[in-house]
């Protein structure tokens, strides 16, 4: 993900979003249902999910068509660039 795309995601951080594809790392535990209110909250959750969750197949969908579906690598890139700002909110 390039910097302009990451900046777009950051600007849309308050948009509604959903998280899917998160897997539990505990034996015998069901995969979690993740409830988040915004794109920024989804990114924060996934950035801090290790070691309790496997996010290798995770995806974040935003209700805005200008924001593409984010996979775990995209989320990590956005977190590296904007994590400090997202933590303060």
C-alpha positions as CSV (number, residue, x, y, z in Angstrom):
1,X,0.0,0.0,0.0
2,X,1.5,3.3,-1.0
3,X,1.5,6.5,1.1
4,X,-1.4,8.3,-0.6
5,X,-3.6,5.2,-0.1
6,X,-2.6,5.0,3.6
7,X,-3.4,8.7,3.9
8,X,-6.9,8.0,2.5
9,X,-7.4,5.2,4.9
10,X,-6.3,7.5,7.8
11,X,-8.7,10.3,6.7
12,X,-11.6,7.8,6.7
13,X,-10.7,6.3,10.1
14,X,-14.1,7.3,11.5
15,X,-16.1,5.5,8.8
16,X,-18.0,2.3,9.8
17,X,-16.0,-0.9,9.2
18,X,-16.2,-4.6,9.8
19,X,-13.4,-7.2,10.5
20,X,-13.5,-10.7,9.2
21,X,-11.1,-13.6,9.0
22,X,-9.7,-13.4,12.5
23,X,-8.8,-16.8,14.0
24,X,-8.3,-17.8,17.6
25,X,-4.9,-19.2,18.5
26,X,-6.2,-21.0,21.5
27,X,-6.9,-24.7,21.2
28,X,-10.6,-25.5,21.3
29,X,-11.6,-21.9,21.2
30,X,-14.1,-20.7,18.6
31,X,-13.1,-18.1,16.1
32,X,-14.1,-14.7,17.5
33,X,-16.7,-12.3,16.2
34,X,-15.0,-8.9,16.2
35,X,-17.2,-5.9,16.7
36,X,-15.7,-2.6,15.9
37,X,-17.4,0.8,15.2
38,X,-14.9,2.4,12.9
39,X,-12.0,1.8,10.5
40,X,-9.5,3.3,13.0
41,X,-10.8,0.9,15.7
42,X,-10.5,-2.0,13.3
43,X,-6.9,-1.1,12.5
44,X,-6.1,-0.7,16.3
45,X,-7.6,-4.0,17.1
46,X,-5.8,-6.0,14.4
47,X,-2.5,-4.2,15.2
48,X,-2.7,-5.4,18.8
49,X,-4.3,-8.8,18.2
50,X,-1.1,-10.9,18.5
51,X,-0.6,-13.3,20.3
52,X,-4.3,-14.1,21.0
53,X,-5.4,-14.1,17.4
54,X,-4.1,-15.1,14.0
55,X,-4.8,-12.2,11.6
56,X,-3.0,-13.7,8.5
57,X,-6.4,-14.0,6.8
58,X,-8.0,-11.0,8.3
59,X,-9.7,-8.3,6.2
60,X,-11.3,-5.0,7.0
61,X,-14.2,-3.7,4.9
62,X,-15.2,-0.1,5.1
63,X,-18.7,1.1,4.0
64,X,-17.0,3.7,1.7
65,X,-16.3,2.4,-1.8
66,X,-13.3,4.8,-2.1
67,X,-11.5,2.6,0.5
68,X,-10.5,-0.8,-0.8
69,X,-10.7,-4.0,1.4
70,X,-7.7,-4.0,3.6
71,X,-5.8,-7.3,4.2
72,X,-3.5,-7.9,7.2
73,X,-0.5,-6.5,5.4
74,X,-2.3,-3.3,4.5
75,X,-3.4,-2.9,8.1
76,X,0.2,-3.4,9.3
77,X,1.4,-0.8,6.9
78,X,-1.2,1.8,8.0
79,X,-0.4,1.0,11.6
80,X,3.3,1.6,11.1
81,X,2.5,5.0,9.4
82,X,-0.4,6.2,11.6
83,X,-0.4,4.0,14.7
84,X,0.7,6.7,17.1
85,X,-2.1,9.0,15.9
86,X,-4.7,6.2,16.0
87,X,-3.6,5.3,19.6
88,X,-4.3,8.8,20.8
89,X,-7.9,8.8,19.6
